[in-house]
Amino acid sequence: MIRTAHILFLACTLTLLPSFREAGVKKTLLVAEYDLKVATNSLQHLYAYHFTDGVFNSKEKIVSVAGKREGATGIYIRFDLGQSKLYRNRYVITGIGNVIDVQEKKVLLDQKDQFVKTSGDSIVFYTNDIFKGKYYSYLNLKDGTYNEIHNLLYKALPEKDIEVDQSGRLFKIWYYPPNANKIMLVNDAGYGEDASARKEKAVKVPMIWVDNTSFVFPHYNQTRNVCTMYRVYTETKIKESLGEIDNPASLPYNSYFYRDAMGALVYVCGKGNFEVDLKKKKLTPLSVEDLGNGFSAGLAEKPEVGRSLYHNEKEVGKYFCDHRKAKTTPGMLAVHYDIVINGERYPQSVSIWESKSAKWREIDVMDVAAVVGWIDN
């Protein structure tokens, strides 16, 4: 009898274990906010919003930073330019290359450089300055030192010495190998996209490196009604077709590439968003983009309601928002949303959807500079 009761107790305990494991899950959302007097003091504040089981419980200031430094020109430290990245659940790397230690609540690097990669205890940057020249540097997270990499053979970025020659109607692409004469890499790089919808008619051909020896660019024919995506290999000069886009309309801005939350390569043009599949050598039109952790967003914003947001392919809400700035963690989605009045957008607060309650909750943010990302506690 005792043995039977013991077995029943163990069975009940094991049944309840998942609930105990799931209870008390703590997560932190990092949000950068403008100071109330940002127009005069250029201050931004990084705050941590703490949640337990999806419910907000406290707000904590991490650091305050200045976008301008007294006696100096140019940008100093800012969260609202580019996309910030999180490393080791602790370090914020801003879109302009600053580094903040959330745990120690201090700025580790106030330099403005191009982030390249993380590697163990190092964060690597690239500088291309008219006065300082071109070089790599790294922040040592162990001792906080910032040093230039003096090894001349070190090359963390793919080859950068490529130039699109737009001096003639038909564009060309030149390659500038180190210590050698320039090489004609592509003698037909197209005529550039249709710029008729722009105030400024200048066209810039976007390119993105996909590995150390190849890059991708869009080729527009003379009538601009066909865009062919090409992958070019610098060592062999091979130009490989990845598919075509018919009748891409003119945009008020230049077309561009970016990587989504899952690392997929996306091209944005007047026909919409297209995934560039390098392995299958094809272009796929996108209507929804993966945001990670089971979340996704519709790419088309409807004028009346905004953009659809999904969890496990089920719609959970609609917001006017930039989906590329949404931040996810398992079971939670944070969105910096806008309101639209007479066609004008006005940034508002941050809304959070949580899977257990299947509800949206808004957090009280005065003036959002950027939603930086989630940290697991």
Protein Blocks (a to p, Z undefined) as FASTA:
>chain_A
ZZmmmmmmmmmmmmmmmmmmmgopacddddddddfklmmnopacddddddeehiafbdcd
fbdcdfbdehiacjfbdfkgcjdddehhlaacdfkopacdfklopafbfcdcddfbdehj
accdddddfklopcdddddfknopacddfbfkbcfbccfbbcddfkbmbdcdddddehia
cddfblcgbjojafklpmblcdcdddddfbfkbccdddddfkopaccdddddfklopacd
ebdcehiacdfbdcdddddfkopacdddfkbccdddfklopadddfbdcebjhiacdfbd
cfknopaddeehiafbdcdddfklpccdehiacddddddeehiacddddddddfklopac
ddddfbdfbdfbdcdZZ
